[in-house]
C-alpha cells in the first residue's frame, strides 16, 4: 500500500522543526509539537540515530536508551502526556544536526512506511503492554554490546512506528524482532564470556 503523507513520520518531524518550532530548538518544543502521538514519536526520534547502519557515536545507544526507557515506562504506566524535567525540556538542540540526522534516516523509514496501514486495532490499543515491550528493548539498547544495538534499535523503530501509524502488524513484527534481538544480545554476551574464559586458560 503506498505511503501517505500521514505516514511520512520523518517528513512531519522535519516540517515541524523547520516551520512550527520557532526560535531556539529545545526538547520541550519538540514534545509540544508532537501532539497525540508524542510518546511513540519521541521514542522513534530517540531511537533513529542507532538505526542507521555504519559507524555511530560511541555511547549513543546508552545516551538515547535511558530516556527511551523512562518515556516507555511513563507510557506503560498510563500517562497521556510526556513529563519532562525542567532542565531537560529547556535543553537546546542544534537544529541543523537534528535535521541532518532525520534526512539521513528518512529513506530507510519511508521504505518501511510504504507497507504500513492502520490495522489490528485490538493490538494497537493495548498501549500499556506495548510500551512495556519498548521499555524492555530500550533496556537492552542501553547496553554497550558490539553488534547488538542495530537489531535492537530497529525492533524499537518498527514498534514505535506501528504505534504512531496505528499498524498492529508492524507492532507485532517489532515485538518479535525485539525478542529475537534480545536473544541475540544474550548470545553475544555468553559467547564473549566463554571466549574470555578460553583465553585465560592459556595464561
C-alpha positions as CSV (number, residue, x, y, z in Angstrom):
1,X,0.0,0.0,0.0
2,X,1.5,3.3,-1.0
3,X,2.7,5.6,1.8
4,X,0.7,8.7,2.5
5,X,1.8,12.0,3.9
6,X,0.2,11.0,7.2
7,X,2.7,8.0,7.3
8,X,5.7,10.1,6.4
9,X,6.8,10.4,10.1
10,X,10.2,11.8,9.4
11,X,8.8,14.3,6.9
12,X,6.3,15.5,9.5
13,X,9.1,15.9,12.1
14,X,11.3,17.8,9.5
15,X,8.4,20.1,8.7
16,X,7.7,20.9,12.3
17,X,11.4,21.5,13.0
18,X,11.6,23.9,10.1
19,X,8.4,25.8,10.4
20,X,6.3,25.0,13.5
21,X,9.1,25.1,16.2
22,X,10.1,28.8,16.2
23,X,13.2,30.3,17.8
24,X,15.5,28.1,19.8
25,X,15.0,24.4,19.3
26,X,14.5,22.6,22.6
27,X,13.4,19.2,23.6
28,X,10.3,20.7,25.2
29,X,9.4,22.4,22.0
30,X,9.7,19.2,20.0
31,X,7.5,17.3,22.5
32,X,4.9,20.1,22.5
33,X,4.5,19.8,18.7
34,X,4.2,16.0,18.6
35,X,0.6,16.2,20.0
36,X,-1.3,12.9,20.5
37,X,1.4,10.6,19.2
38,X,4.0,12.1,21.4
39,X,5.3,9.0,23.2
40,X,5.6,6.9,20.1
41,X,7.3,9.7,18.1
42,X,9.7,10.7,20.9
43,X,10.8,7.0,21.2
44,X,11.1,6.8,17.4
45,X,13.1,10.1,17.3
46,X,15.5,9.0,20.1
47,X,16.0,5.5,18.5
48,X,16.7,6.7,14.9
49,X,20.4,7.6,15.5
50,X,21.0,3.9,16.5
51,X,19.2,2.5,13.5
52,X,21.4,3.7,10.7
53,X,24.0,1.1,9.5
54,X,27.6,2.1,9.8
55,X,29.7,3.9,12.5
56,X,27.9,5.6,15.3
57,X,28.9,8.0,18.0
58,X,30.4,6.0,20.9
59,X,27.9,5.7,23.8
60,X,25.0,6.8,21.6
61,X,22.9,3.7,22.5
62,X,23.3,4.4,26.2
63,X,22.7,8.1,25.9
64,X,19.4,7.6,24.0
65,X,18.4,4.3,25.5
66,X,18.0,5.7,29.0
67,X,15.4,8.4,28.1
68,X,13.6,5.9,25.8
69,X,13.3,3.6,28.9
70,X,11.9,6.5,31.0
71,X,9.4,7.6,28.4
72,X,8.3,4.0,27.7
73,X,7.8,3.3,31.4
74,X,5.7,6.5,31.7
75,X,3.5,5.5,28.8
76,X,3.2,1.9,30.1
77,X,2.1,3.4,33.4
78,X,-0.8,5.1,31.6
79,X,0.5,8.7,31.5
80,X,-1.1,10.5,28.5
81,X,1.4,13.4,28.1
82,X,5.2,13.0,28.4
83,X,6.6,14.6,31.5
84,X,10.0,16.3,31.1
85,X,12.1,17.7,33.9
86,X,12.5,21.4,33.5
87,X,16.2,21.1,32.8
88,X,15.5,18.6,30.0
89,X,12.6,20.5,28.5
90,X,14.8,23.6,28.2
91,X,17.8,21.8,26.8
92,X,18.8,23.3,23.5
93,X,19.5,21.2,20.4
94,X,21.4,22.0,17.2
95,X,18.5,22.3,14.8
96,X,20.7,21.6,11.7
97,X,22.3,18.5,13.3
98,X,18.9,17.1,14.2
99,X,17.5,17.9,10.7
100,X,20.6,16.2,9.1
101,X,20.0,13.0,11.2
102,X,16.4,12.9,10.1
103,X,17.2,13.5,6.5
104,X,19.8,10.7,6.6
105,X,17.4,8.1,8.1
106,X,14.2,9.2,6.3
107,X,14.8,7.0,3.2
108,X,15.0,3.9,5.4
109,X,11.8,4.8,7.3
110,X,9.9,5.6,4.1
111,X,10.8,2.2,2.7
112,X,9.1,0.7,5.8
113,X,6.2,3.1,5.7
114,X,5.2,2.1,2.2
115,X,4.0,-1.2,3.7
116,X,2.1,0.3,6.6
117,X,-1.6,0.9,7.1
118,X,-4.0,1.1,10.1
119,X,-4.9,-2.4,11.2
120,X,-5.2,-4.8,14.1
121,X,-6.7,-2.2,16.4
122,X,-7.2,-4.7,19.1
123,X,-3.4,-5.0,19.4
124,X,-2.5,-1.3,18.9
125,X,-5.0,-0.4,21.7
126,X,-3.0,-2.4,24.3
127,X,-0.7,0.5,24.8
128,X,0.4,-0.4,28.4
129,X,1.6,-3.8,27.2
130,X,3.3,-2.4,24.1
131,X,5.2,0.3,25.8
132,X,6.2,-2.3,28.3
133,X,7.9,-4.1,25.5
134,X,9.5,-0.8,24.4
135,X,10.9,-0.4,27.9
136,X,12.4,-3.9,27.8
137,X,14.0,-3.4,24.5
138,X,15.3,0.0,25.4
139,X,17.0,-1.5,28.4
140,X,18.8,-3.9,26.1
141,X,19.7,-0.9,23.8
142,X,21.5,0.8,26.7
143,X,24.0,-2.0,27.0
144,X,27.2,-1.4,25.0
145,X,27.1,-4.8,23.3
146,X,29.0,-5.0,19.9
147,X,26.8,-5.9,17.0
148,X,23.8,-5.9,19.3
149,X,22.5,-2.3,19.1
150,X,21.3,-2.2,15.4
151,X,18.8,-5.1,15.5
152,X,17.5,-3.8,18.9
153,X,17.1,-0.3,17.6
154,X,15.2,-1.5,14.6
155,X,12.8,-3.5,16.7
156,X,12.0,-0.3,18.7
157,X,11.7,1.7,15.4
158,X,9.2,-0.8,14.0
159,X,7.2,-1.0,17.2
160,X,7.1,2.8,17.7
161,X,6.2,3.4,14.0
162,X,3.4,0.9,14.3
163,X,2.1,2.7,17.4
164,X,2.4,6.1,15.7
165,X,0.6,5.0,12.5
166,X,-1.8,2.5,14.2
167,X,-0.4,-0.5,12.3
168,X,-0.8,-3.5,14.6
169,X,1.0,-5.8,12.2
170,X,4.2,-3.8,12.4
171,X,3.8,-3.6,16.2
172,X,3.7,-7.4,16.2
173,X,6.8,-7.6,13.9
174,X,8.6,-5.1,16.2
175,X,7.9,-7.2,19.3
176,X,9.1,-10.4,17.6
177,X,12.2,-8.7,16.2
178,X,12.8,-7.2,19.7
179,X,12.6,-10.7,21.3
180,X,15.0,-12.1,18.7
181,X,17.4,-9.1,19.2
182,X,17.3,-9.6,22.9
183,X,18.2,-13.3,22.4
184,X,21.0,-12.3,20.0
185,X,22.4,-9.9,22.6
186,X,22.3,-12.6,25.3
187,X,24.2,-15.0,22.9
188,X,26.8,-12.3,22.2
189,X,27.4,-11.8,25.9
190,X,27.6,-15.6,26.6
191,X,30.0,-16.1,23.7
192,X,32.2,-13.2,24.9
193,X,32.4,-14.6,28.4
194,X,33.2,-18.0,27.1
195,X,35.9,-16.5,24.8
196,X,37.5,-14.7,27.7
197,X,37.5,-17.9,29.8
198,X,39.1,-19.8,26.9
199,X,41.8,-17.1,26.6
200,X,42.6,-17.2,30.3
201,X,43.1,-20.9,30.3
202,X,46.3,-20.3,28.3
203,X,47.6,-17.5,30.5
